[in-house]
Amino acid sequence: MNRENLSSWYSILLSGLIFLHALLLFLVFWQEQVSLPMVFQWMGRLHPLILHLPIGFAVLLPLAYLLRQPLGEQAFYISFRFVLYLTALSAALSALMGFFLSQESGFEQDPLFFHQWAGLAVAWYYLILLVLFDRMYLSISQSSWAAALGLILVAIAGHGGANITHGENYLTELVNASNTPVALTPESSLLEGAIQPIFEKKCVSCHNDKKLKGQLNMSSVSKMLHGGKHGAMWKAGDVAGSLFLKRAHLPLEHKEHMPPKGKVQLTADELLLLEAWVKDGALVDKKIKEYAAASMVPQLVAKLLAAPIQIEIQKREYPFDAASESDIQSVNTPFCSVYPLSSDAPALQADFYVTKRFELKSLENLSKVADQLVGINLAKMPIKDENLGLLSQFVNLEKLNLNFTEIKGPNLKVLAANKQLQSLALSGTNISASHLQALLGSLPQLKEVFLWNTGIAAEQIAHWRKTYPAIRWEEGFVPTDEKLMINPPILVNENFFLGPKDKVQYKHTIQGTSIHYTLDKDQEPDSLGTLVTKGTIDIPNYTVVKVIATKAGWWASKVVKNTFYKYRFVPDSVYLITQPEPKWQAKGGSTLKDLIQGKRDIRGLANDTWLGFQQHDVDALFEFKQAKPVRGITLSYLRKQDSNIFPPLEIEVWAGNSANNLKKLVVAKPEQPKENGGYSPQAINLDLPQTNFSHYRVLAKRIKRFPDYVKDKANPAIIKLDEVLFY
């Protein structure tokens, strides 16, 4: 290529660069109004790849000056100019991709603002340097010094980006980090002393005060407990249901795997410790010394934090030999897990699972390892008094969990044969004080008894506490004269769209609690005049449910308010007779029957959950292949007066057995807001006369005259719909 053609290409490239920079300025100044299609969001993910190009070229430019004499003036000029064009182009593209990436949620605004403008300054700096060099306003020496100054700007912008990605102390944390092992003692909290340091090393760089990926902040225990946009990080006692462990176990290539591919991954020991902590209840304040010495927790903590001296683990000596591997395998079933308490001890623990799958023969089969069993967990199993005799064969049994079994106590005395028993759990059973009293004097090693929800009087437990001071008596919550507020009911439903057979369901963790509710949106539930449920509530259509929990001796809980949408039929097809605005097309007509609740807009991300109409009224036809006995229709709409989004002025419902033969069934006028307001999803139920049609047409008219409080009256009002439900 000759010099003339090369200059022509440079001119075209310079014009393109000027356009790119003008586009960048426009996007940055008007970013609040920018909504990017998905392809540009994907292009934004290329920013971490492209940004290395301008960094490399920016380093090369001042270094190229050292080659000036070997190359000669003309060759050096051509080379320097070529690299300068590459630097300017790559800086502009990197800034553009960075802008696309910044439209995603989860970035702290202050560091993002700094990095965005620093990156824009770098791009403009190299464009101006290019123009000055190309027009020969700068000498080669001056250009080289300017290139060195540009490298400093690149470093400043890059540091801002590193703060966003890795945290503000990323460059200094290794210098400031202490090489002294974490000073743990048996008094240390497991969460703050061992679990949180794992999160700090592997997770906090993306989940911190400055960068909230998934709206989750893991920089402190209190902030972790708030969870993120997908809910709580963990479920106490439920390893399989804990979100952060689910993500950690996904394949590395999976897009939801955590930590993401390219980040430092959790080690096997770290995962084991996290799982052990969740399985034990994910307790915030439980100390390391409170974990059994034979469990995996102390060993894992010592191994991970290199502090074995400070965590004393006394090796337990047992007066029996280990069971054979074949015997241990033979007593394991899908619903009975028998395992060693530690790798260097012969003691075994047996845990039973799934009440409906319990078989007495599994308990009988444990006779093969009777000498080695020191712990048996039969909680919630259908064990009766007549079955307790099977436990007398376990002469070395130290811990027995009979919580919430069916025992009543007459045969409890057979446990006197278990002379090594140290812990006895009887919570939730119907045992009597007299039956337990007959056993207490026969167990010399007994150290703790659990009696929550047994019906044994508090006075009797107080008497035992004085008579047997070496035994710790756990009776759960003990009421006092001071009333406490009971915690509110817990919603069981995961979906707010309920099908024909679905019901609203609440539960409570405290026995004897009553759940009061009301379906009247203008009424508050109370302990006298409102309805009472055992947990399930049947609703006919769109309903706001309010519930409270009450229990004698407690103040009533706070009110829990949930909105549910009930449907009986889903149309086979939806036809939009009038079309929504191009920017609010969502998924077309199917948006109105996809049973996905409308979501808030997130800057820069497309929202496919709302259909928006501004230039036309809403006119939609719903078709069933067979006629349906529809009793009514629920129209779900958005109210956001500060953005000119209002309820429909009037709604008409037409129906018939063909699209060309419809009759008007009902006309309704939703309540209009009397003052300005923000994002508020609403719905209206339209009861229909007895119908049995295959085609339904819904017309929703926009308001034509704004209330006085609306400031922007230049543009028409907007209707946004997300669902039309048939009940």
C-alpha positions, 0 to 999 in steps of 0.5 A, spaced: 500 500 500 503 506 497 503 512 502 497 516 499 492 510 500 495 509 507 493 517 508 486 515 505 485 510 510 488 514 516 483 519 514 477 515 514 479 512 521 480 519 524 473 520 522 470 514 525 474 516 531 471 522 532 464 519 531 465 514 536 467 520 541 461 524 539 457 517 541 460 516 547 459 523 550 452 523 547 451 516 551 454 518 558 450 525 558 444 521 556 445 515 560 438 515 564 434 515 558 438 509 554 435 502 554 440 497 551 438 491 546 440 485 549 446 484 543 449 491 546 449 488 553 453 482 551 458 486 547 459 490 554 461 483 557 467 484 552 470 490 556 475 486 560 478 483 554 478 489 550 481 494 555 488 490 555 489 493 548 489 500 549 494 499 556 499 495 551 499 500 546 499 506 551 506 502 554 509 501 547 508 508 545 513 512 550 518 505 549 518 506 542 521 513 542 528 509 544 527 506 537 528 513 534 535 512 532 535 505 530 529 506 525 531 513 523 526 519 522 521 516 517 521 509 519 520 511 526 514 517 524 510 511 520 511 506 526 509 511 532 503 514 528 501 507 526 501 505 534 498 512 536 492 510 531 491 503 534 491 506 541 486 511 540 481 506 536 482 501 542 481 506 547 475 509 544 472 501 543 474 500 550 470 506 553 464 504 549 464 497 551 465 499 558 459 504 558 455 498 555 457 494 561 456 499 566 448 499 564 448 492 568 446 492 575 450 491 581 455 496 581 457 502 586 455 508 583 461 512 586 467 508 583 463 507 577 462 514 576 470 515 577 472 510 572 467 512 567 469 519 566 477 517 567 476 512 561 472 517 557 478 522 559 483 517 556 479 516 550 479 523 548 486 524 550 489 520 545 484 522 540 487 529 541 494 527 541 493 523 535 490 530 531 496 534 534 501 529 532 498 528 525 497 535 524 504 536 526 503 541 532 507 537 536 514 534 535 516 527 536 519 529 542 513 532 545 509 527 542 513 522 546 513 526 553 505 526 551 505 519 550 508 518 557 503 522 560 497 518 557 500 512 560 499 515 567 492 517 565 491 509 563 494 507 570 489 512 574 483 509 569 485 502 570 486 503 578 479 505 578 476 499 574 480 495 579 477 498 585 470 496 582 472 489 580 476 487 586 475 492 591 479 498 593 484 495 597 486 490 592 493 492 590 495 493 598 491 487 601 497 483 600 502 488 603 498 490 609 496 482 610 499 479 616 502 473 615 501 471 623 495 465 623 488 467 625 489 467 633 483 462 634 481 459 641 475 454 643 472 461 645 472 463 638 465 464 634 466 459 628 462 464 623 466 470 624 473 466 626 473 461 620 467 462 615 467 469 614 475 469 612 473 464 607 468 469 604 473 474 604 478 471 600 473 468 595 467 472 595 467 479 598 471 482 591 464 481 588 459 482 593 461 488 597 459 495 599 462 498 593 460 492 588 453 489 589 453 483 584 446 480 585 444 485 590 448 481 595 453 484 600 458 479 604 463 484 607 460 483 614 456 478 618 450 483 619 450 484 611 450 477 609 444 476 613 440 480 609 441 476 603 440 478 596 436 479 590 435 471 590 433 471 597 437 468 603 444 465 602 443 459 606 437 455 609 439 453 616 440 445 617 439 444 609 445 443 605 442 442 599 437 448 599 442 453 601 443 457 595 451 459 596 452 451 596 448 450 590 452 455 586 458 452 589 457 445 586 455 447 579 459 445 574 465 450 573 463 452 566 456 454 568 454 461 568 451 461 575 457 457 578 460 461 584 466 463 585 465 465 577 470 461 572 477 465 572 476 467 580 480 463 585 475 457 587 473 454 594 477 448 596 475 441 598 476 443 605 473 449 605 466 446 602 466 441 607 467 446 613 461 451 610 457 444 609 458 442 616 456 449 619 450 449 615 448 442 617 449 444 624 444 450 623 448 456 621 449 459 628 452 466 628 454 465 635 456 458 636 463 457 639 468 452 636 468 449 643 461 447 642 462 443 636 463 435 638 471 434 639 470 428 634 466 432 629 470 434 623 469 442 624 475 443 629 480 439 625 477 443 618 478 450 622 485 448 624 487 445 617 484 451 613 487 457 618 494 453 620 492 454 627 492 447 630 496 449 636 490 454 638 484 449 637 485 443 642 482 437 640 483 432 645 483 425 642 478 420 645 479 413 647 474 408 646 474 401 650 472 398 644 474 396 637 472 398 630 467 395 626 469 392 620 467 395 613 463 390 611 458 391 617 458 398 617 456 397 609 451 392 611 447 397 616 447 403 611 440 404 607 437 410 603 434 412 610 439 410 615 446 413 615 451 410 619 458 413 619 464 414 624 465 420 628 472 421 626 477 418 621 481 415 627 476 413 632 471 407 632 465 410 635 459 410 630 453 415 629 446 413 626 441 418 623 434 416 621 431 420 615 424 420 612 418 418 617 414 415 612 420 410 610 422 408 617 422 401 618 423 397 625 428 392 622 433 398 620 433 399 627 434 392 629 439 391 624 444 396 628 445 390 632 451 388 628 455 395 630 451 395 637 458 396 641 460 401 636 454 406 636 455 412 641 449 416 638 442 415 635 438 420 632 431 417 631 427 424 631 420 424 628 421 417 627 414 413 628 418 410 635 413 407 640 414 405 647 414 398 645 420 399 641 424 402 646 427 395 648 431 395 642 435 401 644 438 397 651 443 393 646 447 399 645 451 399 651 456 404 649 450 409 647 452 416 649 447 421 645 440 419 644 435 423 640 427 421 641 425 428 639 417 428 636 417 421 636 410 417 639 413 415 645 409 416 652 414 414 657 411 407 660 417 403 657 422 409 658 425 405 664 428 400 659 434 406 657 437 404 664 441 399 661 444 405 657 449 406 663 453 411 658 448 415 656 450 423 657 444 426 652 437 424 652 432 429 647 425 428 649 422 434 646 415 434 642 413 427 646 408 426 650 412 423 656 410 424 663 414 427 669 413 420 673 416 416 667 422 420 667 423 421 674 423 413 674 429 413 669 433 419 672 437 415 678 439 410 673 443 414 668 450 416 672 453 419 666 447 423 664 449 431 662 443 434 659 436 433 657 431 436 652 424 437 654 421 442 649 414 442 648 413 436 653 407 438 657 412 437 663 410 443 668 416 448 669 415 447 676 417 440 676 423 441 671 425 447 676 425 441 682 429 437 677 434 442 676 436 443 684 436 435 685 440 434 679 445 440 678 450 436 674 444 435 669 443 441 664 435 442 663 433 445 656 426 446 656 426 452 650 422 458 651 420 460 658 414 465 659 415 470 664 410 476 666 413 480 660 409 479 654 413 479 647 411 480 640 410 473 637 414 472 630 409 473 624 406 467 620 411 464 614 408 464 607 409 457 604 407 459 597 413 460 592 409 463 587 404 468 587 400 466 581 395 460 583 392 455 579 385 452 580 387 447 585 392 452 589 391 455 595 395 460 599 398 457 605 402 460 611 405 456 617 408 458 624 414 455 628 411 455 635 406 450 636 399 452 639 399 459 634 393 461 631 393 465 624 388 470 623 387 473 616 382 477 612 381 478 605 378 485 605 384 490 603 381 495 607 381 491 614 386 489 618 386 482 621 385 482 629 385 476 634 377 477 635 373 479 628 377 476 623 378 469 620 382 463 623 386 458 619 390 452 620 394 454 614 391 454 608 386 459 605 382 459 599 381 465 594 377 466 588 381 471 584 386 477 585 386 478 592 390 481 598 391 477 604 393 480 610 395 475 616 397 475 623 399 470 628 397 470 635 398 466 642 396 466 649 401 470 653 404 473 647 403 480 643 400 479 636 405 479 631 406 484 625 401 484 619 404 480 613 401 482 607 401 478 600 398 479 594 396 473 590 393 472 583 388 466 582 386 463 575 382 457 572 383 458 565 389 460 560 387 462 553 390 458 548 392 464 544 392 472 545 392 477 539 393 484 540 389 488 535 392 495 537 400 494 538 404 497 544 409 502 543 416 499 540 420 500 546 414 496 551 413 490 546 415 485 551 414 478 548 407 480 545 401 478 546 403 472 550 406 477 555 399 477 558 398 470 559 405 468 561 404 468 569 410 472 570 409 478 574 411 485 572 418 487 574 421 494 575 425 497 570 433 496 571 437 502 567 440 499 561 436 492 561 430 490 557 424 489 561 420 484 557 414 483 563 410 489 561 406 491 555 406 499 554 401 503 550 401 510 549 399 512 542 393 507 542 388 504 547 389 497 549 385 492 544 386 484 545 383 478 543 383 472 547 382 465 544 380 458 547 380 452 543 374 450 547 368 454 550 370 456 558 365 457 563 369 464 565 366 467 571 370 473 571 377 476 568 383 480 572 386 485 569 393 486 572 396 493 570 401 498 573 400 505 576 406 510 576 404 517 576 411 520 576 412 517 569 405 518 566 403 511 567 396 511 569 390 505 570 385 505 564 380 510 564 375 504 562 375 497 561 370 493 557 369 486 556 366 483 550 365 475 549 362 470 544 364 464 540 367 467 534 371 473 533 366 476 529 360 475 533 361 478 540 357 482 545 359 486 551 358 483 558 361 488 563 364 495 563 368 497 569 372 504 571 378 503 575 379 507 581 384 513 579 390 516 584 388 522 587 396 524 588 402 523 585 406 516 586 411 511 584 411 504 582 405 500 584 402 494 581 395 494 581 389 489 579 382 489 578 377 483 578 371 484 573 366 479 575 362 476 569 355 474 568 354 466 567 358 465 561 361 459 556 364 462 551 371 461 547 373 468 545 374 474 550 375 481 547 378 486 552 379 494 551 382 498 556 382 506 554 387 511 556 385 517 560 385 523 556 386 529 561 391 528 566 390 530 574 393 537 576 399 534 579 402 531 573 407 536 571 409 533 564 402 534 560 405 534 553 405 526 552 399 522 552 398 517 558 401 510 558 397 504 560 402 498 562 399 491 563 402 484 565 397 479 565 390 478 564 387 472 568 381 468 567 377 465 573 
